[in-house]
């Protein structure tokens, strides 16, 4: 069976049905009957559903350029998230709780994997270098990005660098106007097309600040940033509330925080441990049971 990789796995499987042998055709049929269920199967469960052996399932996956069954399931989830003639992922008014739960979870998994593939390690390394050398860091986010900026503040205050987050455009503009060389401003925006965010980023750069954009790489905001972590998600925020894009941005913040921690070295771990231990007195023990 010829192996090649395409963006849409379900369409690949459907197109190649006639080229599969009898056992592989059984695997394909089991997947196409219910692609969503197939993403939840173990390899043993899929083998039972197709009435074939586990090695046959593995061979089938490798025939579609997957490194193994887990990789195959990720690509299958991506295919479902992008939508195909065989499966629709748009939320429908008559969807059951199980239906829309599966659709949102699978779409998020697929979007995260696409972001993983598109993120530039060099851009991440550059952003980490800017952050670790910063005199102070300000995170800017509006609307759905405001919660991401606040989460970033919670992560980065641990690094002994003055840090704040702002979700108000006027406050962001004033902070940007008061910034100077050595300051870092991180602007978080899914679309990168919000006029105020673009103007504020420009104000910050004009005053000497380093501006890092976590945004669409082909956007007006990206054009005026010092460094860009380009991330996209297949969702239309003109119609729907932001979902997977927010999860991707939160993950990028985790990546940056981890990078700064590692750059600080082992000597810095004691400081992080002290902060963590300060919370022990505020929590019930794990063995606690409510009476």
PyMOL commands that set and color helices and strands:
alter all, ss='L'
color gray80, all
select helices_A, chain A and resi 9-15+17-19+22-33+35-38+43-50+54-63+69-82+97-118+121-132+143-159+169-177+195-206+220-223+244-264+266-277+280-282
alter helices_A, ss='H'
color red, helices_A
select strands_A, chain A and resi 136-141+162-166+183-189+210-215+227-230
alter strands_A, ss='S'
color yellow, strands_A
deselect
rebuild
show_as cartoon
